[in-house]
Amino acid sequence: MSDGTDTARYLRLTVDLVVEVLDVGALQAAALSEIRDPQTELDDAERQEQIELVNSDETGAAALQWLIEPDHVLGLVEHVTEVEPREAMLGVEPSDGVLDEDEDGHDHDHDHDGPGHLA
């Protein structure tokens, strides 16, 4: 089944995850340690900019984004041999603590009992 384009070959996987920040200071300290690590490929200006961003973000979102490795996101499908991950983008933002409903008023929880589905 082909419509003449390659769009049928690609799927966008969307995952929403809400986490509770138990200690913003510790989260920021862990991110700052990562940013200050000489192995982190940042020049001095970029490093200072990222330090200021993490320090000024009271929610911890900037810190958490620094601590999540892109390979962790791609790891969601690494066990599926029929697909090849092409690109991943991660965004972390403040939340009210619950997953939002979509435009139709349905939440994103589905009743599935197979592997990879949380109850």
Backbone torsions as a table, in degrees:
resi	resn	phi	psi	omega
1	MET	NA	108.4	-179.0
2	SER	-136.6	137.8	178.6
3	ASP	-100.9	16.8	178.5
4	GLY	90.1	-4.7	177.1
5	THR	-121.8	170.0	178.3
6	ASP	-90.0	2.2	-176.5
7	THR	-62.9	-27.3	179.7
8	ALA	-68.6	-16.0	-178.5
9	ARG	-84.6	-13.1	-174.3
10	TYR	-113.2	140.6	177.2
11	LEU	-124.8	139.4	175.9
12	ARG	-101.1	121.6	178.9
13	LEU	-97.7	122.0	-179.0
14	THR	-114.6	126.2	-179.7
15	VAL	-127.3	128.3	173.3
16	ASP	-108.7	131.4	179.2
17	LEU	-137.3	126.5	177.0
18	VAL	-106.0	128.7	176.6
19	VAL	-120.1	151.4	175.1
20	GLU	-100.9	125.5	178.4
21	VAL	-82.8	115.7	-176.8
22	LEU	-86.4	-28.0	-178.5
23	ASP	-151.5	95.0	-177.6
24	VAL	-60.0	-41.7	-179.5
25	GLY	-59.9	-44.4	178.7
26	ALA	-67.1	-37.9	177.8
27	LEU	-63.1	-45.3	178.1
28	GLN	-64.0	-40.8	179.8
29	ALA	-61.9	-41.1	178.5
30	ALA	-63.9	-41.7	178.9
31	ALA	-67.0	-42.7	179.5
32	LEU	-62.3	-36.8	176.4
33	SER	-61.5	-42.1	178.0
34	GLU	-64.5	-44.2	-178.5
35	ILE	-64.7	-38.9	-177.2
36	ARG	-80.0	-12.0	180.0
37	ASP	-60.6	127.7	-179.8
38	PRO	-59.0	-23.1	179.0
39	GLN	-73.5	-18.4	178.5
40	THR	-72.2	125.4	-173.5
41	GLU	-82.6	79.6	176.4
42	LEU	-133.1	142.4	171.1
43	ASP	-80.9	173.4	-174.3
44	ASP	-59.3	-40.3	-179.2
45	ALA	-67.5	-43.2	178.5
46	GLU	-64.5	-41.2	-179.7
47	ARG	-61.5	-45.9	179.7
48	GLN	-64.9	-39.5	178.2
49	GLU	-61.7	-43.4	179.9
50	GLN	-68.7	-37.2	176.0
51	ILE	-61.1	-46.0	179.6
52	GLU	-65.0	-38.4	178.9
53	LEU	-62.6	-47.3	-179.8
54	VAL	-64.8	-44.0	-178.7
55	ASN	-66.1	-31.6	-176.4
56	SER	-87.4	-10.8	-178.1
57	ASP	-91.6	102.5	-177.3
58	GLU	-72.4	-15.1	-178.7
59	THR	-81.9	-25.1	-175.2
60	GLY	90.6	-1.1	-177.2
61	ALA	-61.6	-44.2	-179.6
62	ALA	-64.3	-38.4	178.8
63	ALA	-65.8	-46.4	-179.1
64	LEU	-62.4	-39.2	179.7
65	GLN	-61.2	-35.6	178.2
66	TRP	-67.6	-28.9	-173.1
67	LEU	-90.4	-10.6	179.1
68	ILE	-93.1	119.8	-179.4
69	GLU	-79.1	139.2	176.7
70	PRO	-55.1	-33.3	178.7
71	ASP	-63.7	-27.5	177.5
72	HIS	-64.2	-41.0	180.0
73	VAL	-67.7	-46.3	179.2
74	LEU	-65.0	-24.9	179.5
75	GLY	-65.2	-14.7	177.7
76	LEU	-59.9	-27.7	-176.9
77	VAL	-122.1	9.9	-175.9
78	GLU	-63.6	-24.9	179.7
79	HIS	-83.3	-5.9	-179.5
80	VAL	-95.0	104.2	-174.1
81	THR	-73.3	-16.2	-176.9
82	GLU	-84.2	-2.4	179.0
83	VAL	-128.5	154.4	177.1
84	GLU	-123.5	114.9	178.1
85	PRO	-60.9	134.0	-178.5
86	ARG	-107.2	-40.7	180.0
87	GLU	-162.8	153.6	178.4
88	ALA	-139.4	145.4	177.5
89	MET	-135.1	137.6	-177.2
90	LEU	-125.3	133.2	175.1
91	GLY	-127.3	137.2	177.4
92	VAL	-123.4	127.6	-178.5
93	GLU	-145.5	158.0	178.6
94	PRO	-60.9	152.0	-178.2
95	SER	-139.3	161.3	175.9
96	ASP	-85.4	3.0	174.9
97	GLY	101.9	-2.2	177.1
98	VAL	-132.0	154.3	176.0
99	LEU	-71.3	138.6	179.3
100	ASP	-74.5	153.9	172.9
101	GLU	-85.3	154.1	176.7
102	ASP	-77.1	179.9	-176.2
103	GLU	-60.4	-25.8	-178.5
104	ASP	-85.7	1.6	180.0
105	GLY	84.0	11.1	179.1
106	HIS	-99.7	139.7	174.1
107	ASP	-81.1	173.6	-173.9
108	HIS	-94.2	2.6	177.1
109	ASP	-79.7	133.5	178.7
110	HIS	-125.0	148.7	179.4
111	ASP	-85.4	95.7	176.0
112	HIS	-127.3	141.5	-178.5
113	ASP	-110.7	6.6	-176.7
114	GLY	-85.3	175.1	177.5
115	PRO	-59.0	146.4	178.0
116	GLY	86.2	0.4	178.9
117	HIS	-114.2	128.6	179.5
118	LEU	-87.6	141.8	178.8
119	ALA	-91.0	NA	NA
